[in-house]
């Protein structure tokens, strides 16, 4: 190991750099040097090093900051701090933050070699441990795969038995009818009746075989045909031709609603035809004569929604969980004497899921059923495809254009009827504040100190006033009309989460009334705020709803998407906006597609894996390390757009006759947050509070509300004095479990 070890010496003193190099090179080490933290970090990221010697005191990036960045890049690099006598306490602090050891100036060659060799031995042991862990993980994976294969074999055998039974039933019936005729047991006048029965069961057999072949082809994902952008409205119209005749024979009303401009979806045309045929065919089959079947196709944001609604027999609640399993038919369907293979809905679900969508059913026995599916919309492929999102397909009635020169007058018109708050300059930073002059509104801002949530959940508010005599209380509600102007999309996602939080369970009327009186004018982010933002990793880079108006900067003008009737009314009041032209839509498409490439992914994995990653990380040693670093200053919570912890206290007047109940922001990172009246503290250590914070964002909130509790705005990373960042923590946890599970895929998003 020592003969091949790569060592990097980072020190602003030439003598230290060259002295270390002259001492280490004859021992067989490969030694490189860097004169400051920036050059050292560049070399770390561009090379492969086993050990780094860091000067704790350097201009620019200090040794402590560089230590954190090195560990974020590669936790396996052994870091040794070089320090003078006066900075030994800093070196000890560095060891708490992950450094292996420190060496004090001046030092001898022997001191240097001993410390370096011990550090490399430490790395060797760590690498060997990881190798053994990888072998153990592979063994566990093999055992798991073996068990899974055995289960699949059992499922396959059970499926074959079921298929055999289903195929035998109609074949046996056909044979029985024909044998009765051949043996002379059927009178001549009934021969045709029995032949027709045999023919019907034969058709049932052919249909069943066809469905089995279709299902098998879909599940193998082989020879599926040409995958391409498909227009579901065209496929629907072709599928309707034979189905209209079936509905007409039963005297049913077959109504079709196709919204204009439905974008294509990716898939195979024949599969989508099968989807429509099965859903509409089932609706016609199980709807009595004179009933109605309604088919609709529309768009909602970036999704295409298809729906088939009938007034048929409905599906019992106990049957819905098994509705999409092979050969299953509800009892009322069996009792209807209408035959079916029990595979149609299985095929439909497979088609939808193969195309990246989802589906569900709502039903009431005796009143009918509604089957709904969602598929991701796509755009027509260009000659040189590039990542494009939020592309508008054509000029839309709800898309407007406002010239930048007209924006001050527009804002002024809003100020006549609303309190308008938005980003304003605050020294060298920005923050949301009241707009008294439209020229103060800064839509070119990068990020704000505090999120716009402070106008919906104030830092301090009176919930109610009371009188001690008679215990009479009077609620205090602040629901003045307000517009929050210029909300970035990450903050928009945060507000949507808070809306769900305060409307779930015990509703918070103070928040909800304030929210109902507030209009949101969103602003598309076309470039990252800074290196701390990681909204692309958290899938909050764009938003399809949650706003009344949505602005996109086109250079000399803003494209304005109308999200609600209230937003439409805002535009109509001043009259500065005009409908978008085809040229405007082209500029919008260009701005949105170019924007996507400017934002980097910063997590090493898909954020959707966070709940399961957190569940595996309860006992991670990282929490102890974070607890040692954390100052419990609460800055991370106070700037977070999704934190909603608060404290409630009563304030009495001097005479004790009246008072008010006051709510203020609070933080789970404060030492006394989890303390109770009996003296216990349920999260006494800072390590426990750090773990709670990240579990809250990555596991608890997604489980309660279906959305991650972090939107990637980066405010907490900017505010933290000891550089604890969500990206650093989550990537470190992912690295822990990737190594223990045999590596995992690097570079996932």
Secondary structure, DSSP 8 states (H G I E B T S, - for coil): -GGG-EEEEE-S-HHHHHHHHHHHHTTT-EEEEESSHHHHHHHHHHS--SEEEEESS-SSS-HHHHHHHHHHH-TTSEEEEEE-GGGHHHHHHHHHTT--EEEESS--HHHHHHHHHHHHHHHHHHHHHHHHHHHHHHHHHHHHHHHHHHHHHHHHHHHHHHHHHHHHHHHHHHHHHHHHHHTT-S-GGGHHHHHHHHHHHHHHHHHHHHHHHHHHHHHHT-S----EEE-HHHHHHHHHHHHHHHHHHTT-EEEEEE-TT---EEE-HHHHHHHHHHHHHHHHHTS-TT-EEEEEEEEETTEEEEEEEE-SS---GGGGGGTTSTT---HHHHHTT----S-HHHHHHHHHHHTT-EEEEEEETTTEEEEEEEEEB-----SS-----S---S--TTEEEEEHHHHHHHHHHHHTTSEEEEEEEETTEEEEEE-SSGGG--TT----SS-GGGGTS-SEEEEEEEETGGGEEEE------EEEEEEEHHHHHHHHHHHHHHHSSS--HHHHHHHHTEEEEEE---S-SSTT--TTTTT-S--SSS-SEEEEE-SSEEEEEE-SHHHHHHHHHH---EE--HHHHHHHHHHHHHHHHHS---SSS-GGGHHHHHHTTTT-THHHHHHHH-----HHHHT-SS---EEEEEEE-TTSSEEEEEEEE--TTSTTTTB-TTS-BTT-SHHHHHHHHHHIIIIIHHHHHSS-S-----HHHHH-TT---HHHHHHHHHHHHHHHTT---TT--
